[in-house]
Amino acid sequence: MKSIYFVTFCTWERLELNFAARQVVMEACQHFHGERYTIFVGVVMPDHVHLLIQPLLKDTGKFWTIGSILHSIKGFSARQVPMVMPHIDKLWQDGRHERLILGDRHFHATVEYIYQNPIVAHIIKPSETYPYVWSNPSIENSASVSLAFKENRQR
């Protein structure tokens, strides 16, 4: 069964990432999109990341785990961020928060929550675009997401 998860991970001691570091983290999140996982939407905030993510199948017939996916994202970004943000010792807190998405309404509410995060945090105004939010074009068509979600839940 292909499950969809809402995942959050935070910087060490809520370290605030500069703009270049946020870009590095966003690119790290997107790197294996379509290969190891599908990201429906993600946002890199100054001190945390939210992803709505669905692990994909490995060649072995098993799904990538959230742990292995985040190990890759966090490990790569932890090596790259110090190049654009010197004096970084530890970048990420250990662990993560994850919630299984339980249905279409939960999925869409989570998408909206992620989109609204920079506005609620007063980083941008509602009329502005936050450059460190990314969405998969498939979520723009609610019907196709609903259908894909229902098909994946039935497998």
Stockholm file with secondary structure:
# STOCKHOLM 1.0

chainA/1-155         MKSIYFVTFCTWERLELNFAARQVVMEACQHFHGERYTIFVGVVMPDHVHLLIQPLLKDTGKFWTIGSILHSIKGFSARQVPMVMPHIDKLWQDGRHERLILGDRHFHATVEYIYQNPIVAHIIKPSETYPYVWSNPSIENSASVSLAFKENRQR
#=GR chainA/1-155 SS CCCCEEEEEEBGGGCCCCHHHHHHHHHHHHTTBTTTEEEEEEEECSSEEEEEEEECBCTTSSBCCHHHHHHHHHHHHHHHHHHHSCSCSCCBCSSCEEEECCSHHHHHHHHHHHHHHHHHTTSSCTTSCCTTEEECGGGGSHHHHHHHHHHHHHC
#=GC SS_cons         CCCCEEEEEEBGGGCCCCHHHHHHHHHHHHTTBTTTEEEEEEEECSSEEEEEEEECBCTTSSBCCHHHHHHHHHHHHHHHHHHHSCSCSCCBCSSCEEEECCSHHHHHHHHHHHHHHHHHTTSSCTTSCCTTEEECGGGGSHHHHHHHHHHHHHC
//
